[in-house]
Amino acid sequence: MSTQRYSLSELCTMSSQPISKIRELTKAGLLPCEQSGMYTQDALLMLNRMSHMERLGCSKEQIQKFLSKSIL
């Protein structure tokens, strides 16, 4: 079974997160990205949860803690 792959622009559109934020999270090692530069469904789910946490009023620290636990 193959996993869906997304480009940076697709991930940006589908998650409603700016490209700069996605690049920042990827560079920090908090958002999983394949060597090819493509993102998996796990990355999309993480970004969608992050967006939801932002809407709920979670602090940046809470969101970062969630993201760092998600990649373990």
N, C-alpha and C positions, 0 to 999 in steps of 0.2 A: 504494500500500500504506500503510495507516494504522498508526501506532505506538500501542501500548497506553499508556494514561494511568492514573496512580494518584493517589488523594487522599492527603493526609498520613496519615490513619488507616490506609489500606490499606498504604501504604509501611511504616509502623511495624509492622503485623502481619506482613507478608511478610518484613521484614528482621530482625525481633527487636531492633530498635534503638528506644530510647525517643524519644518525640516531641520532647522537649527537645534531644536530640542531633541529630535531623534538622533542627530549626529552627536550631540553632546552626551547623551545617554550611552550611545554605542562606544564612543571614545573612552568613556569612563568604565566600560566593561559591565554596565548594568543592563544593557539591552542586547540579547543574543543576535549576532549577525554571522552569517556564514562567510567563509573565505572568499566566495564569489561576489560578496556584496549584497546578496539577497537575504531577506528576512523570512522567518517561518511564522506559522500561525501563533506560536508561543509569544513572539515579539508583539504581534497585533493584540493578543489578549492582554499582555502586560500594559500596553499603551492605553487600551480601552479601560482597564481597571484604574490606571493612573488618572485618566480624564474623569472618571466617575468619582474618584477620591477628591480631585480638585473641586468638582461641583459640590461635594459634600462639605467642603471647607477644611479638609485636612491640611496640615502644615507641610512644608517642603521636607522637613525632617521625617515626618510620618510616611510620606510617599517614598522617600529615599530608603527608609528602613524596609518598607514593603518590597521595593525593587531589589534590594540586596538579598533579601530572603528568598525571592522568587528564582534567583539564578543558582542557588545552592542545590 
